[in-house]
Amino acid sequence: MSRQLASNTQSEPGTGRCAGCHQEVARRDLERFVYDERVGLTYDMRGGAPGREVLVHPLSSCISAATWAGFARQLGESIDPPEADELVETVRQGLQRRVRDGLGEVRRLGNLFVGIEPTLKAIDEGQIECIIVADDADSRRAEKFLERCRGLDVPVFERFEAREFGRLCGRDRVVAIGLKPEQRAEQVGRDLEKLACIEYEPGD
C-alpha cells in the first residue's frame, strides 16, 4: 500500500490524512473511524456512518500512533479511545468480513472463477484481477498451481479454508478461486492487501 509524503495543505478530494503517520494518501488506502460523543470512537467498516470522521492506515503502527494522540489531534479534542490492540483486531475482523461479503457479491454477479482449471483458463485468457488459494490447500496439484500463480503479474493471496470457499460456491471444497477484473473485484483485492498489511506488517 503506497504512502505519500505528508503536507500541511488541506486534503484534496479523494484523498485523506492518516491520523497515525499524518501522510496524505488516497482515501481507498485508509480505514474510517467515526466519533460521536454518545458512543465514542467506532470503526466504520462499511463507510458512511454518521459522526466526525477520522482516517487511518490499516497498520498496527498507525493505529497505535492514532490511539496515542492522532485521533484526538484530528478531532481537535481529548478523547478516550479503545486500546490499540482492540482497534487493530476490530479492523482485522472487519476487513475479513468485507472480503467474505465481497466474494459473495462477486459470485452473484458471475465474476468468480471457481477451481483450479477454470482459474488456469482465465489466467491464459488474461481475465484475472486476483487469485485466492485456500491456506489449507496441501495437495501436489494445488502446490503446482500456487507456484505458477506466484510468477504472474496479478496479486495472489493464501487465505481462508477450502471448505469455506466450498460453502461460498455450493461445493464441498474449493482450493482456488479467481476474480474477473471489475470494480467489486478490485475492492476485494484492496481489502485483501489491507488484511495482509495489518497481519504481516514489516518490522513485526
Sequence and secondary structure as in RCSB ss.txt:
>XXXX:A:sequence
MSRQLASNTQSEPGTGRCAGCHQEVARRDLERFVYDERVGLTYDMRGGAPGREVLVHPLSSCISAATWAGFARQL
GESIDPPEADELVETVRQGLQRRVRDGLGEVRRLGNLFVGIEPTLKAIDEGQIECIIVADDADSRRAEKFLERCR
GLDVPVFERFEAREFGRLCGRDRVVAIGLKPEQRAEQVGRDLEKLACIEYEPGD
>XXXX:A:secstr
       SS   TTEEEBTTT  EEEGGGSEEEEEETTTEEEE SSS  SSEEEEE SSHHHHHHIIIIIHHHHH
TS      HHHHHHHHHHHHHHHHHHHHHHHHHTT EEESHHHHHHHHHTT  SEEEE TT  SHHHHHHHHHHT
TSSS EEE S HHHHHHHHTSS   EEEE SSHHHHHHHHHHHHHHHHHS TT 
